[in-house]
C-alpha cells in the first residue's frame, strides 16, 4: 500500500510543491533504519526510492517494542 502526502509541501526557495509516496515499510541496511520514498516536484518524479532515515526517537520506540516480545 502506498501513501501520498495529501497536499504536499511548498518549497519556496525553488518554487515547487513537493509530495512523496511511500510503502511505509521500515528497512535496515545494517547501519540505518529507513523508509523508501518517491519524491515529486510539481507532480514530476525527481527521486525514486529515496532513503529517508527514521528519527532516533522512532527507532528507539521500535526497539523498545521489539524488546518486549
QUIJO-V954478 format. One record per run of one state. SS is the DSSP state (hx for helix, st for strand, lp for the rest). FROM is the first residue (numbers start at 0). LEN is the number of residues. Records with the same first field share a line. If there is no record, write none. Layout:
SS=FROM-LEN ; FROM-LEN
//
This chain:
lp=0-2 ; 4-4 ; 11-4 ; 22-4 ; 28-4 ; 41-2 ; 53-2 ; 67-2
st=2-2 ; 8-3 ; 15-7 ; 26-2 ; 32-9 ; 43-10
hx=55-12
//
